[in-house]
């Protein structure tokens, strides 16, 4: 099992619908993992990523609850 510390990056997206531009924000982690905004607001941006090579599962835990 591999373990590493990761930090969520805040990205701002823009989308045009019928001539009107909408902006939205989302958070992403390495390996193209998207994380809900509510989770970042509750626990912060630093997480511990556990990768089990045998089963191929990825577990994400907030650094505070380690």
WOTA-V573621 format. One record per residue. N is the residue number from 0. RES is the residue in one letter. SS is DSSP state (H for helix, E for strand, L for the rest). PSI is psi in whole degrees, -180 to 180 (* if undefined). D_CENTER is the distance of its C-alpha to the mean C-alpha in Angstrom with 1 decimal. Layout:
((N	RES	SS	PSI	D_CENTER) (N	RES	SS	PSI	D_CENTER))
//
This chain:
((0	X	L	131	20.1) (1	X	E	144	18.0) (2	X	E	138	15.9) (3	X	E	158	14.1) (4	X	E	135	12.3) (5	X	E	158	9.1) (6	X	E	135	7.9) (7	X	L	137	5.1) (8	X	E	138	7.2) (9	X	E	126	8.7) (10	X	E	145	10.4) (11	X	E	126	13.5) (12	X	E	155	15.0) (13	X	E	141	18.7) (14	X	E	135	20.6) (15	X	E	123	24.4) (16	X	E	117	26.1) (17	X	L	42	29.9) (18	X	L	-5	30.1) (19	X	E	135	27.8) (20	X	E	126	24.6) (21	X	E	139	21.5) (22	X	E	143	18.5) (23	X	E	157	15.1) (24	X	E	148	11.8) (25	X	E	166	8.2) (26	X	E	143	4.9) (27	X	E	153	3.7) (28	X	E	169	4.2) (29	X	H	162	7.8) (30	X	H	20	9.6) (31	X	H	42	8.2) (32	X	E	126	5.5) (33	X	E	143	4.3) (34	X	E	137	3.3) (35	X	L	146	6.8) (36	X	H	-37	8.3) (37	X	H	-34	10.7) (38	X	H	-38	8.6) (39	X	H	-40	7.8) (40	X	H	-33	11.5) (41	X	H	-43	12.7) (42	X	H	-12	11.5) (43	X	L	-170	10.5) (44	X	L	-8	8.1) (45	X	E	130	9.5) (46	X	E	160	8.8) (47	X	E	124	11.1) (48	X	E	122	10.5) (49	X	E	125	13.7) (50	X	E	117	15.0) (51	X	E	111	18.3) (52	X	L	-31	20.3) (53	X	L	-49	23.0) (54	X	L	-15	21.3) (55	X	L	20	18.2) (56	X	E	146	15.8) (57	X	E	126	12.4) (58	X	E	133	11.9) (59	X	E	125	9.1) (60	X	E	141	10.9) (61	X	E	148	10.9) (62	X	H	-30	13.3) (63	X	H	-30	15.8) (64	X	H	15	16.4) (65	X	L	*	17.1))
//
